[in-house]
Every structure is written in structure tokens, then in C-alpha cells.
Amino acid sequence: MDALQHPGLADPARIDRAVCGRVFASGIDPERATLDIATAVVDALVRTKFGPQANREPPLRPYALSAQRR
């Protein structure tokens, strides 16, 4: 925010050191953020374990091939 609110680069001397101890940025609801993070982790684990599996890479789509290989 310092760099956005002042001309030039951010100046560490203008930044309150107390912000370094915060878990979440200002304006973020800690309960909601914690729930959202937990939900994302569980979703990623479920999708990794039970989602579709592939035993090889799919073939490249035509738009990704060089003009010589089309």
C-alpha cells in the first residue's frame, strides 16, 4: 500500500511493523478465510484422490502443434 499511496518505491520506514505479525490482511474476516482455506485444501485432496486419472499425457491439440506437424 505504501508504494501505491506515495510516489516512488515503498519505504519500509513508513510501514508499521505491527502489520508483519498479522495472519490476515486488513479487511479479511479470519473465520471466513480459515473456512475457505480448509475447504480448498479438502477439495484439492478429494479431487487428487478421487478425480479422473490419466496414465499418459493427452495428445496435443492442433492449435498447439507447429505448422509443420499439422
N, CA, C, O and CB atoms as a CASP TS submission, in Angstrom:
PFRMAT TS
TARGET T0000
AUTHOR 0000-0000-0000
METHOD Language model
MODEL 1
PARENT N/A
ATOM      1  N   MET     1       0.826  -1.187   0.000  1.00  0.00           N
ATOM      2  CA  MET     1       0.000   0.000   0.000  1.00  0.00           C
ATOM      3  C   MET     1       0.870   1.249   0.000  1.00  0.00           C
ATOM      4  O   MET     1       0.508   2.271  -0.585  1.00  0.00           O
ATOM      5  CB  MET     1      -0.940  -0.001   1.203  1.00  0.00           C
ATOM      6  N   ASP     2       2.009   1.159   0.656  1.00  0.00           N
ATOM      7  CA  ASP     2       2.877   2.335   0.725  1.00  0.00           C
ATOM      8  C   ASP     2       3.281   2.803  -0.667  1.00  0.00           C
ATOM      9  O   ASP     2       3.277   4.003  -0.944  1.00  0.00           O
ATOM     10  CB  ASP     2       4.123   2.030   1.556  1.00  0.00           C
ATOM     11  N   ALA     3       3.627   1.867  -1.540  1.00  0.00           N
ATOM     12  CA  ALA     3       4.052   2.242  -2.895  1.00  0.00           C
ATOM     13  C   ALA     3       2.885   2.825  -3.695  1.00  0.00           C
ATOM     14  O   ALA     3       3.092   3.659  -4.577  1.00  0.00           O
ATOM     15  CB  ALA     3       4.638   1.021  -3.630  1.00  0.00           C
ATOM     16  N   LEU     4       1.674   2.392  -3.392  1.00  0.00           N
ATOM     17  CA  LEU     4       0.511   2.924  -4.101  1.00  0.00           C
ATOM     18  C   LEU     4       0.112   4.301  -3.597  1.00  0.00           C
ATOM     19  O   LEU     4      -0.432   5.113  -4.345  1.00  0.00           O
ATOM     20  CB  LEU     4      -0.660   1.975  -3.967  1.00  0.00           C
ATOM     21  N   GLN     5       0.386   4.560  -2.326  1.00  0.00           N
ATOM     22  CA  GLN     5      -0.054   5.813  -1.718  1.00  0.00           C
ATOM     23  C   GLN     5       0.994   6.914  -1.767  1.00  0.00           C
ATOM     24  O   GLN     5       0.697   8.064  -1.444  1.00  0.00           O
ATOM     25  CB  GLN     5      -0.445   5.572  -0.298  1.00  0.00           C
ATOM     26  N   HIS     6       2.221   6.577  -2.168  1.00  0.00           N
ATOM     27  CA  HIS     6       3.302   7.559  -2.247  1.00  0.00           C
ATOM     28  C   HIS     6       4.010   7.421  -3.581  1.00  0.00           C
ATOM     29  O   HIS     6       4.016   6.342  -4.172  1.00  0.00           O
ATOM     30  CB  HIS     6       4.303   7.384  -1.078  1.00  0.00           C
ATOM     31  N   PRO     7       4.607   8.503  -4.060  1.00  0.00           N
ATOM     32  CA  PRO     7       5.378   8.389  -5.305  1.00  0.00           C
ATOM     33  C   PRO     7       6.640   7.552  -5.077  1.00  0.00           C
ATOM     34  O   PRO     7       7.226   7.574  -3.995  1.00  0.00           O
ATOM     35  CB  PRO     7       5.755   9.793  -5.843  1.00  0.00           C
ATOM     36  N   GLY     8       7.036   6.837  -6.084  1.00  0.00           N
ATOM     37  CA  GLY     8       8.263   6.045  -5.987  1.00  0.00           C
ATOM     38  C   GLY     8       8.031   4.694  -5.331  1.00  0.00           C
ATOM     39  O   GLY     8       6.911   4.187  -5.264  1.00  0.00           O
ATOM     40  N   LEU     9       9.129   4.133  -4.853  1.00  0.00           N
ATOM     41  CA  LEU     9       9.100   2.810  -4.241  1.00  0.00           C
ATOM     42  C   LEU     9       8.519   2.857  -2.832  1.00  0.00           C
ATOM     43  O   LEU     9       8.423   3.922  -2.220  1.00  0.00           O
ATOM     44  CB  LEU     9      10.501   2.215  -4.207  1.00  0.00           C
ATOM     45  N   ALA    10       8.137   1.693  -2.330  1.00  0.00           N
ATOM     46  CA  ALA    10       7.693   1.596  -0.941  1.00  0.00           C
ATOM     47  C   ALA    10       8.878   1.900  -0.030  1.00  0.00           C
ATOM     48  O   ALA    10      10.014   1.525  -0.323  1.00  0.00           O
ATOM     49  CB  ALA    10       7.097   0.181  -0.632  1.00  0.00           C
ATOM     50  N   ASP    11       8.603   2.574   1.061  1.00  0.00           N
ATOM     51  CA  ASP    11       9.641   2.915   2.032  1.00  0.00           C
ATOM     52  C   ASP    11       9.354   2.139   3.314  1.00  0.00           C
ATOM     53  O   ASP    11       8.357   2.418   3.981  1.00  0.00           O
ATOM     54  CB  ASP    11       9.691   4.465   2.303  1.00  0.00           C
ATOM     55  N   PRO    12      10.194   1.176   3.676  1.00  0.00           N
ATOM     56  CA  PRO    12       9.960   0.380   4.877  1.00  0.00           C
ATOM     57  C   PRO    12       9.804   1.225   6.146  1.00  0.00           C
ATOM     58  O   PRO    12       9.130   0.805   7.087  1.00  0.00           O
ATOM     59  CB  PRO    12      11.091  -0.594   5.061  1.00  0.00           C
ATOM     60  N   ALA    13      10.407   2.384   6.177  1.00  0.00           N
ATOM     61  CA  ALA    13      10.307   3.237   7.364  1.00  0.00           C
ATOM     62  C   ALA    13       8.875   3.741   7.575  1.00  0.00           C
ATOM     63  O   ALA    13       8.513   4.090   8.699  1.00  0.00           O
ATOM     64  CB  ALA    13      11.267   4.428   7.242  1.00  0.00           C
ATOM     65  N   ARG    14       8.061   3.786   6.530  1.00  0.00           N
ATOM     66  CA  ARG    14       6.680   4.259   6.656  1.00  0.00           C
ATOM     67  C   ARG    14       5.699   3.140   7.005  1.00  0.00           C
ATOM     68  O   ARG    14       4.519   3.403   7.235  1.00  0.00           O
ATOM     69  CB  ARG    14       6.248   4.924   5.369  1.00  0.00           C
ATOM     70  N   ILE    15       6.172   1.909   7.045  1.00  0.00           N
ATOM     71  CA  ILE    15       5.286   0.762   7.280  1.00  0.00           C
ATOM     72  C   ILE    15       5.316   0.382   8.751  1.00  0.00           C
ATOM     73  O   ILE    15       6.382   0.161   9.325  1.00  0.00           O
ATOM     74  CB  ILE    15       5.698  -0.448   6.401  1.00  0.00           C
ATOM     75  N   ASP    16       4.135   0.308   9.354  1.00  0.00           N
ATOM     76  CA  ASP    16       4.002  -0.082  10.756  1.00  0.00           C
ATOM     77  C   ASP    16       4.446  -1.534  10.912  1.00  0.00           C
ATOM     78  O   ASP    16       3.922  -2.418  10.234  1.00  0.00           O
ATOM     79  CB  ASP    16       2.537   0.107  11.254  1.00  0.00           C
ATOM     80  N   ARG    17       5.394  -1.783  11.788  1.00  0.00           N
ATOM     81  CA  ARG    17       5.924  -3.144  11.983  1.00  0.00           C
ATOM     82  C   ARG    17       4.869  -4.107  12.503  1.00  0.00           C
ATOM     83  O   ARG    17       5.033  -5.319  12.362  1.00  0.00           O
ATOM     84  CB  ARG    17       7.097  -3.115  12.946  1.00  0.00           C
ATOM     85  N   ALA    18       3.800  -3.612  13.096  1.00  0.00           N
ATOM     86  CA  ALA    18       2.749  -4.477  13.633  1.00  0.00           C
ATOM     87  C   ALA    18       2.057  -5.281  12.525  1.00  0.00           C
ATOM     88  O   ALA    18       1.518  -6.357  12.787  1.00  0.00           O
ATOM     89  CB  ALA    18       1.716  -3.639  14.394  1.00  0.00           C
ATOM     90  N   VAL    19       2.069  -4.767  11.297  1.00  0.00           N
ATOM     91  CA  VAL    19       1.411  -5.495  10.211  1.00  0.00           C
ATOM     92  C   VAL    19       2.104  -6.821   9.907  1.00  0.00           C
ATOM     93  O   VAL    19       1.486  -7.732   9.357  1.00  0.00           O
ATOM     94  CB  VAL    19       1.372  -4.637   8.956  1.00  0.00           C
ATOM     95  N   CYS    20       3.375  -6.932  10.260  1.00  0.00           N
ATOM     96  CA  CYS    20       4.114  -8.165   9.992  1.00  0.00           C
ATOM     97  C   CYS    20       3.621  -9.324  10.862  1.00  0.00           C
ATOM     98  O   CYS    20       3.805 -10.486  10.499  1.00  0.00           O
ATOM     99  CB  CYS    20       5.608  -7.941  10.223  1.00  0.00           C
ATOM    100  N   GLY    21       3.008  -9.028  11.986  1.00  0.00           N
ATOM    101  CA  GLY    21       2.519 -10.073  12.871  1.00  0.00           C
ATOM    102  C   GLY    21       1.096 -10.510  12.581  1.00  0.00           C
ATOM    103  O   GLY    21       0.589 -11.435  13.214  1.00  0.00           O
ATOM    104  N   ARG    22       0.453  -9.857  11.637  1.00  0.00           N
ATOM    105  CA  ARG    22      -0.929 -10.216  11.316  1.00  0.00           C
ATOM    106  C   ARG    22      -0.971 -11.478  10.471  1.00  0.00           C
ATOM    107  O   ARG    22      -0.150 -11.668   9.574  1.00  0.00           O
ATOM    108  CB  ARG    22      -1.632  -9.065  10.584  1.00  0.00           C
ATOM    109  N   VAL    23      -1.933 -12.335  10.766  1.00  0.00           N
ATOM    110  CA  VAL    23      -2.112 -13.543   9.972  1.00  0.00           C
ATOM    111  C   VAL    23      -2.833 -13.211   8.672  1.00  0.00           C
ATOM    112  O   VAL    23      -2.496 -13.745   7.615  1.00  0.00           O
ATOM    113  CB  VAL    23      -2.892 -14.608  10.765  1.00  0.00           C
ATOM    114  N   PHE    24      -3.835 -12.319   8.753  1.00  0.00           N
ATOM    115  CA  PHE    24      -4.622 -11.932   7.575  1.00  0.00           C
ATOM    116  C   PHE    24      -4.513 -10.427   7.375  1.00  0.00           C
ATOM    117  O   PHE    24      -4.309  -9.671   8.325  1.00  0.00           O
ATOM    118  CB  PHE    24      -6.116 -12.359   7.729  1.00  0.00           C
ATOM    119  N   ALA    25      -4.651 -10.013   6.138  1.00  0.00           N
ATOM    120  CA  ALA    25      -4.615  -8.593   5.810  1.00  0.00           C
ATOM    121  C   ALA    25      -5.857  -7.894   6.338  1.00  0.00           C
ATOM    122  O   ALA    25      -6.868  -8.535   6.626  1.00  0.00           O
ATOM    123  CB  ALA    25      -4.495  -8.390   4.296  1.00  0.00           C
ATOM    124  N   SER    26      -5.776  -6.599   6.461  1.00  0.00           N
ATOM    125  CA  SER    26      -6.912  -5.805   6.905  1.00  0.00           C
ATOM    126  C   SER    26      -8.093  -6.031   5.963  1.00  0.00           C
ATOM    127  O   SER    26      -7.924  -6.124   4.747  1.00  0.00           O
ATOM    128  CB  SER    26      -6.542  -4.302   6.970  1.00  0.00           C
ATOM    129  N   GLY    27      -9.284  -6.118   6.539  1.00  0.00           N
ATOM    130  CA  GLY    27     -10.488  -6.298   5.743  1.00  0.00           C
ATOM    131  C   GLY    27     -10.852  -7.743   5.479  1.00  0.00           C
ATOM    132  O   GLY    27     -11.906  -8.014   4.905  1.00  0.00           O
ATOM    133  N   ILE    28     -10.008  -8.678   5.883  1.00  0.00           N
ATOM    134  CA  ILE    28     -10.311 -10.098   5.687  1.00  0.00           C
ATOM    135  C   ILE    28     -10.865 -10.662   6.984  1.00  0.00           C
ATOM    136  O   ILE    28     -10.269 -10.498   8.048  1.00  0.00           O
ATOM    137  CB  ILE    28      -9.045 -10.891   5.233  1.00  0.00           C
ATOM    138  N   ASP    29     -12.012 -11.330   6.888  1.00  0.00           N
ATOM    139  CA  ASP    29     -12.640 -11.961   8.048  1.00  0.00           C
ATOM    140  C   ASP    29     -11.879 -13.251   8.358  1.00  0.00           C
ATOM    141  O   ASP    29     -11.899 -14.180   7.550  1.00  0.00           O
ATOM    142  CB  ASP    29     -14.167 -12.249   7.787  1.00  0.00           C
ATOM    143  N   PRO    30     -11.209 -13.326   9.510  1.00  0.00           N
ATOM    144  CA  PRO    30     -10.396 -14.509   9.825  1.00  0.00           C
ATOM    145  C   PRO    30     -11.192 -15.818   9.833  1.00  0.00           C
ATOM    146  O   PRO    30     -10.692 -16.842   9.368  1.00  0.00           O
ATOM    147  CB  PRO    30      -9.739 -14.322  11.168  1.00  0.00           C
ATOM    148  N   GLU    31     -12.411 -15.798  10.351  1.00  0.00           N
ATOM    149  CA  GLU    31     -13.210 -17.029  10.387  1.00  0.00           C
ATOM    150  C   GLU    31     -13.551 -17.496   8.986  1.00  0.00           C
ATOM    151  O   GLU    31     -13.434 -18.681   8.673  1.00  0.00           O
ATOM    152  CB  GLU    31     -14.494 -16.816  11.191  1.00  0.00           C
ATOM    153  N   ARG    32     -13.974 -16.565   8.145  1.00  0.00           N
ATOM    154  CA  ARG    32     -14.344 -16.916   6.772  1.00  0.00           C
ATOM    155  C   ARG    32     -13.118 -17.377   5.990  1.00  0.00           C
ATOM    156  O   ARG    32     -13.192 -18.345   5.233  1.00  0.00           O
ATOM    157  CB  ARG    32     -15.008 -15.717   6.065  1.00  0.00           C
ATOM    158  N   ALA    33     -11.999 -16.692   6.167  1.00  0.00           N
ATOM    159  CA  ALA    33     -10.778 -17.070   5.452  1.00  0.00           C
ATOM    160  C   ALA    33     -10.309 -18.461   5.873  1.00  0.00           C
ATOM    161  O   ALA    33      -9.894 -19.259   5.033  1.00  0.00           O
ATOM    162  CB  ALA    33      -9.666 -16.038   5.704  1.00  0.00           C
ATOM    163  N   THR    34     -10.374 -18.747   7.163  1.00  0.00           N
ATOM    164  CA  THR    34      -9.962 -20.057   7.661  1.00  0.00           C
ATOM    165  C   THR    34     -10.849 -21.149   7.071  1.00  0.00           C
ATOM    166  O   THR    34     -10.352 -22.193   6.648  1.00  0.00           O
ATOM    167  CB  THR    34     -10.015 -20.095   9.201  1.00  0.00           C
ATOM    168  N   LEU    35     -12.160 -20.911   7.042  1.00  0.00           N
ATOM    169  CA  LEU    35     -13.088 -21.875   6.454  1.00  0.00           C
ATOM    170  C   LEU    35     -12.810 -22.056   4.963  1.00  0.00           C
ATOM    171  O   LEU    35     -12.794 -23.183   4.469  1.00  0.00           O
ATOM    172  CB  LEU    35     -14.542 -21.423   6.672  1.00  0.00           C
ATOM    173  N   ASP    36     -12.592 -20.967   4.252  1.00  0.00           N
ATOM    174  CA  ASP    36     -12.320 -21.045   2.809  1.00  0.00           C
ATOM    175  C   ASP    36     -11.026 -21.808   2.522  1.00  0.00           C
ATOM    176  O   ASP    36     -10.967 -22.598   1.580  1.00  0.00           O
ATOM    177  CB  ASP    36     -12.235 -19.634   2.206  1.00  0.00           C
ATOM    178  N   ILE    37     -10.006 -21.578   3.323  1.00  0.00           N
ATOM    179  CA  ILE    37      -8.725 -22.278   3.132  1.00  0.00           C
ATOM    180  C   ILE    37      -8.901 -23.772   3.393  1.00  0.00           C
ATOM    181  O   ILE    37      -8.427 -24.605   2.621  1.00  0.00           O
ATOM    182  CB  ILE    37      -7.628 -21.692   4.069  1.00  0.00           C
ATOM    183  N   ALA    38      -9.584 -24.101   4.483  1.00  0.00           N
ATOM    184  CA  ALA    38      -9.819 -25.519   4.802  1.00  0.00           C
ATOM    185  C   ALA    38     -10.626 -26.191   3.691  1.00  0.00           C
ATOM    186  O   ALA    38     -10.325 -27.319   3.300  1.00  0.00           O
ATOM    187  CB  ALA    38     -10.560 -25.660   6.159  1.00  0.00           C
ATOM    188  N   THR    39     -11.637 -25.511   3.187  1.00  0.00           N
ATOM    189  CA  THR    39     -12.462 -26.056   2.111  1.00  0.00           C
ATOM    190  C   THR    39     -11.627 -26.294   0.860  1.00  0.00           C
ATOM    191  O   THR    39     -11.780 -27.322   0.201  1.00  0.00           O
ATOM    192  CB  THR    39     -13.632 -25.112   1.797  1.00  0.00           C
ATOM    193  N   ALA    40     -10.755 -25.366   0.529  1.00  0.00           N
ATOM    194  CA  ALA    40      -9.901 -25.507  -0.654  1.00  0.00           C
ATOM    195  C   ALA    40      -8.945 -26.687  -0.511  1.00  0.00           C
ATOM    196  O   ALA    40      -8.718 -27.421  -1.472  1.00  0.00           O
ATOM    197  CB  ALA    40      -9.109 -24.219  -0.895  1.00  0.00           C
ATOM    198  N   VAL    41      -8.387 -26.870   0.673  1.00  0.00           N
ATOM    199  CA  VAL    41      -7.457 -27.981   0.906  1.00  0.00           C
ATOM    200  C   VAL    41      -8.186 -29.312   0.775  1.00  0.00           C
ATOM    201  O   VAL    41      -7.702 -30.224   0.104  1.00  0.00           O
ATOM    202  CB  VAL    41      -6.799 -27.864   2.303  1.00  0.00           C
ATOM    203  N   VAL    42      -9.347 -29.426   1.412  1.00  0.00           N
ATOM    204  CA  VAL    42     -10.125 -30.665   1.335  1.00  0.00           C
ATOM    205  C   VAL    42     -10.528 -30.943  -0.111  1.00  0.00           C
ATOM    206  O   VAL    42     -10.424 -32.078  -0.576  1.00  0.00           O
ATOM    207  CB  VAL    42     -11.381 -30.582   2.239  1.00  0.00           C
ATOM    208  N   ASP    43     -10.981 -29.927  -0.815  1.00  0.00           N
ATOM    209  CA  ASP    43     -11.385 -30.091  -2.209  1.00  0.00           C
ATOM    210  C   ASP    43     -10.212 -30.584  -3.060  1.00  0.00           C
ATOM    211  O   ASP    43     -10.375 -31.483  -3.885  1.00  0.00           O
ATOM    212  CB  ASP    43     -11.931 -28.765  -2.770  1.00  0.00           C
ATOM    213  N   ALA    44      -9.039 -29.997  -2.859  1.00  0.00           N
ATOM    214  CA  ALA    44      -7.859 -30.416  -3.625  1.00  0.00           C
ATOM    215  C   ALA    44      -7.499 -31.868  -3.330  1.00  0.00           C
ATOM    216  O   ALA    44      -7.161 -32.626  -4.239  1.00  0.00           O
ATOM    217  CB  ALA    44      -6.664 -29.504  -3.311  1.00  0.00           C
ATOM    218  N   LEU    45      -7.571 -32.251  -2.062  1.00  0.00           N
ATOM    219  CA  LEU    45      -7.250 -33.640  -1.700  1.00  0.00           C
ATOM    220  C   LEU    45      -8.257 -34.614  -2.292  1.00  0.00           C
ATOM    221  O   LEU    45      -7.871 -35.662  -2.808  1.00  0.00           O
ATOM    222  CB  LEU    45      -7.208 -33.802  -0.178  1.00  0.00           C
ATOM    223  N   VAL    46      -9.530 -34.286  -2.226  1.00  0.00           N
ATOM    224  CA  VAL    46     -10.572 -35.166  -2.778  1.00  0.00           C
ATOM    225  C   VAL    46     -10.406 -35.290  -4.287  1.00  0.00           C
ATOM    226  O   VAL    46     -10.479 -36.391  -4.833  1.00  0.00           O
ATOM    227  CB  VAL    46     -11.987 -34.630  -2.436  1.00  0.00           C
ATOM    228  N   ARG    47     -10.184 -34.163  -4.966  1.00  0.00           N
ATOM    229  CA  ARG    47     -10.028 -34.212  -6.418  1.00  0.00           C
ATOM    230  C   ARG    47      -8.778 -34.993  -6.822  1.00  0.00           C
ATOM    231  O   ARG    47      -8.780 -35.694  -7.834  1.00  0.00           O
ATOM    232  CB  ARG    47      -9.967 -32.797  -6.991  1.00  0.00           C
ATOM    233  N   THR    48      -7.713 -34.870  -6.032  1.00  0.00           N
ATOM    234  CA  THR    48      -6.484 -35.590  -6.334  1.00  0.00           C
ATOM    235  C   THR    48      -6.679 -37.096  -6.149  1.00  0.00           C
ATOM    236  O   THR    48      -6.219 -37.895  -6.965  1.00  0.00           O
ATOM    237  CB  THR    48      -5.339 -35.087  -5.446  1.00  0.00           C
ATOM    238  N   LYS    49      -7.359 -37.468  -5.080  1.00  0.00           N
ATOM    239  CA  LYS    49      -7.551 -38.889  -4.768  1.00  0.00           C
ATOM    240  C   LYS    49      -8.626 -39.538  -5.636  1.00  0.00           C
ATOM    241  O   LYS    49      -8.433 -40.646  -6.136  1.00  0.00           O
ATOM    242  CB  LYS    49      -7.915 -39.053  -3.304  1.00  0.00           C
ATOM    243  N   PHE    50      -9.748 -38.859  -5.819  1.00  0.00           N
ATOM    244  CA  PHE    50     -10.897 -39.484  -6.471  1.00  0.00           C
ATOM    245  C   PHE    50     -11.233 -38.922  -7.850  1.00  0.00           C
ATOM    246  O   PHE    50     -12.158 -39.404  -8.504  1.00  0.00           O
ATOM    247  CB  PHE    50     -12.083 -39.349  -5.597  1.00  0.00           C
ATOM    248  N   GLY    51     -10.506 -37.924  -8.289  1.00  0.00           N
ATOM    249  CA  GLY    51     -10.776 -37.332  -9.596  1.00  0.00           C
ATOM    250  C   GLY    51     -10.280 -38.218 -10.724  1.00  0.00           C
ATOM    251  O   GLY    51      -9.687 -39.269 -10.483  1.00  0.00           O
ATOM    252  N   PRO    52     -10.522 -37.795 -11.945  1.00  0.00           N
ATOM    253  CA  PRO    52     -10.081 -38.594 -13.093  1.00  0.00           C
ATOM    254  C   PRO    52      -8.564 -38.767 -13.092  1.00  0.00           C
ATOM    255  O   PRO    52      -7.821 -37.844 -12.758  1.00  0.00           O
ATOM    256  CB  PRO    52     -10.534 -37.939 -14.408  1.00  0.00           C
ATOM    257  N   GLN    53      -8.124 -39.949 -13.467  1.00  0.00           N
ATOM    258  CA  GLN    53      -6.697 -40.262 -13.504  1.00  0.00           C
ATOM    259  C   GLN    53      -6.279 -40.528 -14.947  1.00  0.00           C
ATOM    260  O   GLN    53      -7.067 -41.037 -15.744  1.00  0.00           O
ATOM    261  CB  GLN    53      -6.370 -41.488 -12.599  1.00  0.00           C
ATOM    262  N   ALA    54      -5.061 -40.188 -15.271  1.00  0.00           N
ATOM    263  CA  ALA    54      -4.523 -40.448 -16.605  1.00  0.00           C
ATOM    264  C   ALA    54      -3.206 -41.193 -16.458  1.00  0.00           C
ATOM    265  O   ALA    54      -2.426 -40.917 -15.546  1.00  0.00           O
ATOM    266  CB  ALA    54      -4.328 -39.122 -17.409  1.00  0.00           C
ATOM    267  N   ASN    55      -2.965 -42.126 -17.348  1.00  0.00           N
ATOM    268  CA  ASN    55      -1.695 -42.859 -17.286  1.00  0.00           C
ATOM    269  C   ASN    55      -0.695 -42.346 -18.314  1.00  0.00           C
ATOM    270  O   ASN    55       0.431 -42.835 -18.406  1.00  0.00           O
ATOM    271  CB  ASN    55      -1.934 -44.350 -17.503  1.00  0.00           C
ATOM    272  N   ARG    56      -1.132 -41.335 -19.095  1.00  0.00           N
ATOM    273  CA  ARG    56      -0.211 -40.699 -20.048  1.00  0.00           C
ATOM    274  C   ARG    56      -0.747 -39.308 -20.372  1.00  0.00           C
ATOM    275  O   ARG    56      -1.897 -38.982 -20.078  1.00  0.00           O
ATOM    276  CB  ARG    56      -0.051 -41.562 -21.361  1.00  0.00           C
ATOM    277  N   GLU    57       0.103 -38.509 -20.976  1.00  0.00           N
ATOM    278  CA  GLU    57      -0.285 -37.167 -21.398  1.00  0.00           C
ATOM    279  C   GLU    57      -1.230 -37.278 -22.588  1.00  0.00           C
ATOM    280  O   GLU    57      -1.023 -38.131 -23.451  1.00  0.00           O
ATOM    281  CB  GLU    57       0.964 -36.309 -21.759  1.00  0.00           C
ATOM    282  N   PRO    58      -2.249 -36.451 -22.656  1.00  0.00           N
ATOM    283  CA  PRO    58      -3.115 -36.479 -23.835  1.00  0.00           C
ATOM    284  C   PRO    58      -2.369 -35.900 -25.037  1.00  0.00           C
ATOM    285  O   PRO    58      -1.405 -35.152 -24.867  1.00  0.00           O
ATOM    286  CB  PRO    58      -4.428 -35.688 -23.574  1.00  0.00           C
ATOM    287  N   PRO    59      -2.811 -36.243 -26.252  1.00  0.00           N
ATOM    288  CA  PRO    59      -2.148 -35.673 -27.434  1.00  0.00           C
ATOM    289  C   PRO    59      -2.360 -34.160 -27.485  1.00  0.00           C
ATOM    290  O   PRO    59      -3.345 -33.636 -26.965  1.00  0.00           O
ATOM    291  CB  PRO    59      -2.682 -36.334 -28.733  1.00  0.00           C
ATOM    292  N   LEU    60      -1.414 -33.476 -28.122  1.00  0.00           N
ATOM    293  CA  LEU    60      -1.534 -32.026 -28.249  1.00  0.00           C
ATOM    294  C   LEU    60      -2.704 -31.674 -29.158  1.00  0.00           C
ATOM    295  O   LEU    60      -2.985 -32.367 -30.136  1.00  0.00           O
ATOM    296  CB  LEU    60      -0.228 -31.417 -28.795  1.00  0.00           C
ATOM    297  N   ARG    61      -3.373 -30.594 -28.817  1.00  0.00           N
ATOM    298  CA  ARG    61      -4.452 -30.087 -29.666  1.00  0.00           C
ATOM    299  C   ARG    61      -3.821 -29.471 -30.917  1.00  0.00           C
ATOM    300  O   ARG    61      -2.677 -29.017 -30.875  1.00  0.00           O
ATOM    301  CB  ARG    61      -5.341 -29.031 -28.898  1.00  0.00           C
ATOM    302  N   PRO    62      -4.558 -29.453 -32.024  1.00  0.00           N
ATOM    303  CA  PRO    62      -3.982 -28.934 -33.278  1.00  0.00           C
ATOM    304  C   PRO    62      -3.413 -27.518 -33.163  1.00  0.00           C
ATOM    305  O   PRO    62      -2.390 -27.219 -33.778  1.00  0.00           O
ATOM    306  CB  PRO    62      -5.032 -28.951 -34.357  1.00  0.00           C
ATOM    307  N   TYR    63      -4.052 -26.649 -32.392  1.00  0.00           N
ATOM    308  CA  TYR    63      -3.551 -25.272 -32.308  1.00  0.00           C
ATOM    309  C   TYR    63      -2.193 -25.185 -31.618  1.00  0.00           C
ATOM    310  O   TYR    63      -1.500 -24.176 -31.747  1.00  0.00           O
ATOM    311  CB  TYR    63      -4.550 -24.403 -31.569  1.00  0.00           C
ATOM    312  N   ALA    64      -1.805 -26.233 -30.887  1.00  0.00           N
ATOM    313  CA  ALA    64      -0.522 -26.212 -30.182  1.00  0.00           C
ATOM    314  C   ALA    64       0.604 -26.823 -31.003  1.00  0.00           C
ATOM    315  O   ALA    64       1.769 -26.750 -30.613  1.00  0.00           O
ATOM    316  CB  ALA    64      -0.643 -26.946 -28.867  1.00  0.00           C
ATOM    317  N   LEU    65       0.265 -27.419 -32.124  1.00  0.00           N
ATOM    318  CA  LEU    65       1.282 -28.037 -32.981  1.00  0.00           C
ATOM    319  C   LEU    65       1.902 -26.988 -33.892  1.00  0.00           C
ATOM    320  O   LEU    65       1.255 -26.013 -34.273  1.00  0.00           O
ATOM    321  CB  LEU    65       0.672 -29.186 -33.820  1.00  0.00           C
ATOM    322  N   SER    66       3.161 -27.205 -34.232  1.00  0.00           N
ATOM    323  CA  SER    66       3.806 -26.309 -35.199  1.00  0.00           C
ATOM    324  C   SER    66       3.151 -26.507 -36.564  1.00  0.00           C
ATOM    325  O   SER    66       2.515 -27.534 -36.799  1.00  0.00           O
ATOM    326  CB  SER    66       5.350 -26.574 -35.277  1.00  0.00           C
ATOM    327  N   ALA    67       3.295 -25.567 -37.437  1.00  0.00           N
ATOM    328  CA  ALA    67       2.689 -25.635 -38.773  1.00  0.00           C
ATOM    329  C   ALA    67       3.200 -26.863 -39.530  1.00  0.00           C
ATOM    330  O   ALA    67       2.473 -27.410 -40.359  1.00  0.00           O
ATOM    331  CB  ALA    67       2.994 -24.345 -39.576  1.00  0.00           C
ATOM    332  N   GLN    68       4.423 -27.306 -39.266  1.00  0.00           N
ATOM    333  CA  GLN    68       4.990 -28.462 -39.983  1.00  0.00           C
ATOM    334  C   GLN    68       4.324 -29.765 -39.549  1.00  0.00           C
ATOM    335  O   GLN    68       4.279 -30.712 -40.335  1.00  0.00           O
ATOM    336  CB  GLN    68       6.510 -28.548 -39.747  1.00  0.00           C
ATOM    337  N   ARG    69       3.813 -29.843 -38.338  1.00  0.00           N
ATOM    338  CA  ARG    69       3.248 -31.101 -37.831  1.00  0.00           C
ATOM    339  C   ARG    69       1.726 -31.170 -38.037  1.00  0.00           C
ATOM    340  O   ARG    69       1.107 -32.182 -37.709  1.00  0.00           O
ATOM    341  CB  ARG    69       3.579 -31.260 -36.340  1.00  0.00           C
ATOM    342  N   ARG    70       1.135 -30.125 -38.566  1.00  0.00           N
ATOM    343  CA  ARG    70      -0.332 -30.130 -38.746  1.00  0.00           C
ATOM    344  C   ARG    70      -0.756 -30.940 -39.927  1.00  0.00           C
ATOM    345  O   ARG    70      -1.950 -31.041 -40.209  1.00  0.00           O
ATOM    346  CB  ARG    70      -0.854 -28.731 -38.901  1.00  0.00           C
TER
END
